[in-house]
Amino acid sequence: MEPLVLPYRGKQPRLAEDVFLAPTAVVIGDVTVGPASSLWFGVVVRGDIGPIRIGARVNLQEGVIVHLDEGFPVVIEDDVTVGHGAIVHGATIAAGAQIGMGAVLLTGSCIGAGAIVAAGAVVPEGMVVPPGTVAMGVPARVRREVTAEEREALLARARRYAERGAEFRALLAQRERGNVP
């Protein structure tokens, strides 16, 4: 099984050489994915009506959906973690941020550098989560500052997923050659 990578209306996805794409990932249209990033099983990134830009060492975990509205491109900067089952829709996520499992970022929302959106939170349209803060709830509200320990953990998590993505890429390459026990 191969990931589904499709052009749409003349826009071809552009993926760095070392991106890990799980076999069930789907990437369509005007999408750019930076080095050492990973799109895990069941991820859908659909750039059919505008651009989606994903930086370096970004990990989109299982079941993440990334889409947009006209006039609201998606930008995910470097070292971002987007947890299992989250939805990023026409949003901007600055470097080093973390989006928790099942969170929803609605059109025009902006997540600041090093911020955390808690699992299950819904960030309303146009909301700005300031850098280095934690937003939680439905609708999301900024509750506190990110601690020094959390800040270190965010970057460590991004590095671990970059390493894990490289391992899985190598494993899939071995499998294609028939070398997996």
C-alpha positions in Angstrom: 0.0 0.0 0.0 1.3 3.4 -1.0 0.3 6.9 0.3 -2.0 8.8 -2.0 -0.2 11.9 -3.3 -2.2 13.6 -6.0 -2.0 16.8 -8.0 -5.1 18.9 -8.2 -5.8 21.6 -10.8 -2.2 21.8 -11.8 -0.9 22.0 -8.2 1.5 19.1 -7.3 2.3 18.4 -3.6 6.0 19.1 -2.8 7.5 16.9 -0.2 11.1 17.1 1.2 13.1 13.9 0.4 13.1 12.7 4.0 9.4 13.2 4.8 7.8 10.1 6.3 4.4 9.4 4.7 2.5 6.5 6.2 1.0 4.1 3.6 -2.5 5.4 4.4 -1.7 9.1 4.3 -3.4 11.3 1.7 -1.8 14.5 0.4 -3.6 16.4 -2.4 -2.9 19.6 -4.3 -1.1 22.8 -3.2 0.8 21.2 -0.3 4.4 21.7 0.8 6.0 19.6 3.5 9.4 20.4 5.0 12.3 18.2 6.0 12.1 15.5 8.7 8.3 15.9 8.9 6.0 12.9 9.4 2.4 12.3 8.3 1.2 9.3 10.1 -1.5 6.7 9.4 -4.8 8.1 8.2 -3.7 11.7 7.9 -5.4 13.8 5.2 -3.9 17.0 4.0 -6.1 18.5 1.2 -4.8 21.7 -0.5 -7.5 21.8 -3.1 -8.7 25.4 -2.7 -5.6 27.1 -1.4 -2.0 26.5 -0.1 -1.0 24.4 2.9 2.6 24.9 4.1 4.0 22.5 6.6 7.5 23.2 8.0 10.4 21.1 9.2 10.1 18.4 11.9 6.3 18.7 12.0 4.4 15.6 13.0 0.8 15.1 12.1 -0.3 12.1 14.1 -2.8 9.4 13.2 -6.2 10.7 11.9 -5.3 14.4 11.6 -7.2 16.4 9.0 -5.7 19.5 7.5 -7.9 21.6 5.1 -8.8 25.3 4.6 -11.3 27.9 3.3 -10.6 30.2 0.4 -8.5 33.1 1.7 -7.4 31.2 4.8 -4.3 29.1 3.9 -2.9 26.7 6.4 0.6 27.4 7.7 2.2 25.0 10.2 5.7 26.2 11.1 8.7 24.1 12.3 8.7 21.7 15.2 4.9 21.5 15.6 3.1 18.5 17.0 -0.5 17.9 16.0 -2.0 15.1 18.1 -4.1 12.2 17.0 -7.5 13.0 15.5 -7.1 16.8 15.5 -8.5 19.0 12.8 -6.6 22.1 11.5 -8.9 24.1 9.2 -7.6 27.4 7.7 -5.4 28.0 10.7 -1.9 29.1 11.4 0.3 27.3 13.9 3.6 29.0 14.8 6.9 27.2 15.6 7.1 24.8 18.5 3.4 24.7 19.3 1.5 21.6 20.2 -2.1 20.8 19.3 -3.6 18.1 21.5 -5.5 15.0 20.5 -8.9 15.7 19.1 -8.5 19.5 19.2 -10.2 21.6 16.5 -8.7 24.8 15.0 -11.3 26.7 13.1 -10.8 29.1 10.2 -8.6 32.1 10.8 -7.4 30.9 14.2 -3.7 31.6 15.0 -1.7 29.6 17.5 1.4 31.4 18.8 4.9 30.0 19.0 5.4 27.5 21.8 1.7 27.5 22.7 -0.3 24.5 23.7 -3.9 23.8 22.6 -5.2 21.1 25.0 -6.8 17.8 23.9 -10.4 18.2 22.8 -10.3 22.0 22.8 -12.1 23.9 20.0 -10.4 27.1 19.0 -13.0 29.4 17.5 -12.8 31.2 14.2 -10.3 34.1 14.3 -9.1 33.4 17.8 -5.4 34.2 18.6 -3.7 32.0 21.2 -0.7 34.1 22.3 2.8 32.6 22.2 3.8 30.5 25.2 0.2 30.1 26.6 -2.1 27.1 27.1 -5.6 27.2 25.7 -8.2 24.7 26.7 -12.0 24.1 26.7 -14.9 24.4 24.3 -14.7 27.1 23.2 -11.0 27.4 24.0 -9.8 30.0 26.4 -6.3 30.9 27.4 -5.8 29.5 30.9 -2.1 29.9 31.8 1.5 30.3 30.6 3.4 27.3 29.3 5.9 26.1 32.0 9.7 25.7 31.3 9.3 21.9 31.6 6.5 21.9 29.0 8.5 24.1 26.6 11.4 21.6 26.7 9.0 18.7 26.3 7.4 20.3 23.2 10.8 20.5 21.3 11.9 17.1 22.6 8.6 15.6 21.2 9.1 17.2 17.8 12.7 15.7 17.7 11.5 12.2 18.8 8.8 12.2 16.1 11.4 13.3 13.4 13.6 10.4 14.5 10.6 7.9 14.6 9.5 9.1 11.1 13.0 8.3 9.8 12.9 4.9 11.4 9.5 4.1 9.9 10.6 5.4 6.5 13.6 3.0 6.6 11.3 0.1 7.8 9.0 0.7 4.8 11.9 0.8 2.4 13.1 -2.5 3.8 9.6 -4.0 3.4 9.5 -2.9 -0.2 12.8 -4.8 -0.8 11.4 -7.8 1.0 13.9 -7.5 3.9 11.5 -7.2 6.9 11.4 -10.3 9.1 
